[in-house]
Amino acid sequence: MSHRVLIADDYAITRAGLRSVLERQPDLQIVAEVANGLLAVEAARTLKPDVAVIDVSMPEMSGLEATRRIIVAVPEVKVLCLSMHADPRFVDAALRSGAHGYLVKECALEDLVSAIHAVIAGQIYVSPGLAAAVLGGYRADEGERSSLARLTSREREVLQLLAEGHATRNIAERLHLSVKTVGTHREHLMRKLGTDSLAGLTKFAIREGLTSVEK
């Protein structure tokens, strides 16, 4: 039986590396490759792959937000998150977003096939070396966890774009909102996250994997 796979990563060279591994597997079929989170959600809704391999940090929409939306729109899709961050905090964020696995990019080509087969089988896969920290009871700071959980989907979109350096008017055009509405979202974000500066918002977005600024 052939399993259908969607690849989402904004670096063409990474997509090529992942494709080269998957094309050698007789039971895996690549149905699409996309370069950002928005396209990943659209492709998942349209193509309904068995597995979506998604980079955590992408422009337009982060892999974590894309994961949340895919899980809601197409619950049967198994999402495997890729990241350059070997930090339990990012694993925790990915799993809270609904991902079925987390694979560090430095070992992705070696472990990708095993990870895909694991999530297809209904298991949770975490890169070797990180599993012990996660299974050992790692917990993110409860204040930060609750802060992220309180953000709406729209607020997370605005937060990512602000952290990536987009001006208010540009964000309004991208999201089809008024400048005033974007300003209101920014005020709500600052209040919810307990900061009075764009730097504070950016730091939070980077820490939670919502932006590719430190990719």
HELIX and SHEET records of a PDB file:
HELIX    1   1 ALA A   12  LEU A   22  1                                  11    
HELIX    2   2 GLY A   37  LEU A   47  1                                  11    
HELIX    3   3 GLY A   63  ALA A   73  1                                  11    
HELIX    4   4 PRO A   88  ARG A   96  1                                   9    
HELIX    5   5 LYS A  105  CYS A  107  5                                   3    
HELIX    6   6 ALA A  108  ILE A  120  1                                  13    
HELIX    7   7 ALA A  131  LEU A  135  1                                   5    
HELIX    8   8 GLU A  142  ARG A  150  1                                   9    
HELIX    9   9 SER A  153  ALA A  163  1                                  11    
HELIX   10  10 THR A  168  LEU A  175  1                                   8    
HELIX   11  11 VAL A  179  LEU A  193  1                                  15    
HELIX   12  12 LEU A  198  ARG A  207  1                                  10    
SHEET    1   A 6 LEU A  28  VAL A  34  0                                        
SHEET    2   A 6 HIS A   3  ALA A   8  1                                        
SHEET    3   A 6 VAL A  51  ASP A  55  1                                        
SHEET    4   A 6 LYS A  78  SER A  83  1                                        
SHEET    5   A 6 GLY A 101  VAL A 104  1                                        
SHEET    6   A 6 TYR A 125  VAL A 126  1                                        
END                                                                             
